[in-house]
């Protein structure tokens, strides 16, 4: 799901499900590397976790609110609160662990 400054509150902060957010930039090679992994995880966790992508260049206000200093940054949000964060390219296993941390808490 594409996240924007207009839908972020509704789709993420007010979501009943945990939300895994991929903050990315179009100029970022590691972001391009993790894109297919994030798409696979979106299918894998369908109905359990929402997975969204936010382009920091298009929506800098949201990126600023979360103090995004490097991309990709992956944040898991549950009940409107950040519960886990990882910065940099990660393996599918590492991203799955980040998602699972929200499901277990």
MOCOR-V483590 format. One record per helix or strand. SS is the DSSP state (@ for helix, = for strand). FROM is the first residue (numbers start at 1). TO is the last residue. If there is no record, write none. Layout:
SS:FROM:TO  SS:FROM:TO
This chain:
=:2:3  @:8:13  =:18:24  @:29:44  =:49:55  @:60:65  =:73:78  =:81:87  @:92:104
